[in-house]
Amino acid sequence: MISFYKDREKRILNPDLFSDVAEKLADNIYKSGLRKKKNGKQKLELNKRTQIRKFYDEVIRLNSLANNKTNSEDWHNIWPYVNMLIAKAAYAEGRDNVTGDFTDFMKQSIKQIRDSKDLLVFANFFEAFMGFYRKYGEN
């Protein structure tokens, strides 16, 4: 279970969130996308970086809308679109583009978002995840 905060009430971030937690998650999600081929070798079939990048780009876009000081959109109009990412992940999973582990990551993360500051934490966590994910394969 991913937890953004060491102390949610005081908004104290988990000190390992952008390092150990992100790296472990990247490793797990990468491995969940591997499939054994007939020759015994493993190949990445699901969770390709391009698929995951689409979700990352959308999180960054929504974060920009929510945290842009000059053109701040109403959080209540952005929040439904953040929550819709769960449905998009489920759809991608249904089309065999991502695994259930990736969908679970999106669900667990998005369920922790209550305001634009939480979305910023998620965007930064997703960025760290993407950095670690890149090291596991050229996909």
C-alpha positions as CSV (number, residue, x, y, z in Angstrom):
1,M,0.0,0.0,0.0
2,I,1.4,3.4,-1.0
3,S,1.1,6.1,1.6
4,F,2.1,9.6,0.6
5,Y,2.3,10.9,4.1
6,K,4.1,9.9,7.3
7,D,1.6,12.1,9.1
8,R,-1.3,13.2,7.0
9,E,-2.8,15.6,9.5
10,K,0.5,17.6,9.7
11,R,1.2,17.0,5.9
12,I,4.5,15.4,6.6
13,L,5.6,13.4,3.6
14,N,6.9,9.8,3.8
15,P,10.6,10.5,3.6
16,D,11.2,7.5,1.3
17,L,8.3,8.3,-1.0
18,F,10.3,9.6,-3.9
19,S,13.1,7.1,-3.5
20,D,12.6,3.6,-2.1
21,V,8.8,3.6,-2.5
22,A,8.9,4.8,-6.1
23,E,11.7,2.4,-7.0
24,K,10.0,-0.6,-5.5
25,L,6.8,0.2,-7.2
26,A,8.5,0.7,-10.5
27,D,10.2,-2.7,-10.2
28,N,6.9,-4.4,-9.3
29,I,5.0,-2.9,-12.1
30,Y,7.7,-3.6,-14.6
31,K,7.8,-7.3,-13.5
32,S,4.0,-7.6,-13.6
33,G,4.2,-6.7,-17.3
34,L,6.7,-9.4,-18.2
35,R,5.4,-12.5,-20.0
36,K,7.3,-15.7,-20.7
37,K,7.7,-16.6,-24.3
38,K,8.0,-20.1,-25.8
39,N,11.7,-19.9,-25.8
40,G,11.8,-19.3,-22.1
41,K,12.9,-15.7,-22.3
42,Q,10.8,-13.0,-20.7
43,K,9.6,-10.0,-22.7
44,L,7.7,-7.0,-21.7
45,E,4.1,-7.4,-23.0
46,L,2.2,-5.0,-20.8
47,N,3.0,-1.8,-19.0
48,K,5.0,-0.4,-21.8
49,R,6.6,3.0,-21.0
50,T,4.6,4.7,-23.7
51,Q,1.3,3.5,-22.2
52,I,2.3,4.6,-18.7
53,R,3.6,7.9,-20.1
54,K,0.1,8.8,-21.3
55,F,-1.1,8.6,-17.7
56,Y,1.9,10.5,-16.4
57,D,1.3,13.3,-18.9
58,E,-2.4,13.6,-17.9
59,V,-1.4,13.8,-14.2
60,I,1.0,16.6,-15.0
61,R,-1.6,18.4,-17.1
62,L,-4.2,18.3,-14.3
63,N,-1.6,19.3,-11.7
64,S,-0.7,22.3,-13.8
65,L,-4.3,23.3,-14.0
66,A,-4.9,22.8,-10.3
67,N,-1.7,24.6,-9.1
68,N,-1.3,27.4,-11.6
69,K,-1.4,30.5,-9.5
70,T,-2.2,32.9,-12.4
71,N,-5.1,30.8,-13.9
72,S,-6.2,28.6,-11.1
73,E,-9.2,26.5,-12.0
74,D,-11.6,25.6,-9.4
75,W,-10.4,22.4,-7.6
76,H,-13.9,21.0,-7.6
77,N,-13.9,21.1,-11.5
78,I,-10.5,19.4,-11.7
79,W,-11.1,16.7,-9.1
80,P,-13.6,14.7,-11.2
81,Y,-11.0,14.5,-14.0
82,V,-8.4,13.3,-11.5
83,N,-10.8,10.5,-10.4
84,M,-11.5,9.6,-14.0
85,L,-7.9,8.4,-14.4
86,I,-9.0,5.3,-12.4
87,A,-11.6,4.5,-15.1
88,K,-9.0,5.2,-17.8
89,A,-6.6,2.8,-16.1
90,A,-9.3,0.2,-15.9
91,Y,-10.1,0.6,-19.6
92,A,-6.4,0.3,-20.5
93,E,-6.2,-2.8,-18.3
94,G,-9.2,-4.2,-20.1
95,R,-7.5,-3.7,-23.4
96,D,-4.3,-5.4,-22.1
97,N,-2.3,-2.3,-22.3
98,V,-1.5,-2.2,-18.6
99,T,-1.7,-4.7,-15.7
100,G,-3.9,-4.8,-12.7
101,D,-0.9,-3.7,-10.7
102,F,-0.7,-0.4,-12.6
103,T,-4.4,0.1,-12.1
104,D,-4.0,-0.6,-8.4
105,F,-1.2,2.0,-8.2
106,M,-3.5,4.6,-9.8
107,K,-6.4,3.7,-7.5
108,Q,-4.3,3.8,-4.3
109,S,-2.7,7.1,-5.3
110,I,-5.8,8.9,-6.5
111,K,-7.8,7.8,-3.4
112,Q,-5.3,9.8,-1.3
113,I,-5.9,13.0,-3.2
114,R,-8.1,15.5,-1.4
115,D,-6.8,18.8,-2.7
116,S,-4.4,20.4,-5.2
117,K,-1.5,20.0,-2.7
118,D,-2.1,16.2,-2.7
119,L,-2.2,16.2,-6.4
120,L,1.2,17.9,-6.5
121,V,2.6,15.1,-4.2
122,F,1.1,12.5,-6.6
123,A,2.6,14.3,-9.6
124,N,6.0,14.3,-8.0
125,F,5.7,10.7,-6.9
126,F,4.7,9.7,-10.5
127,E,7.7,11.6,-11.8
128,A,10.0,9.6,-9.5
129,F,8.3,6.4,-10.5
130,M,8.8,7.2,-14.2
131,G,12.5,7.8,-13.5
132,F,13.0,4.4,-11.8
133,Y,10.7,2.6,-14.4
134,R,13.1,3.7,-17.2
135,K,15.9,1.7,-15.7
136,Y,14.1,-1.6,-15.9
137,G,14.0,-1.8,-19.7
138,E,14.0,-0.1,-23.0
139,N,10.4,-0.4,-23.9
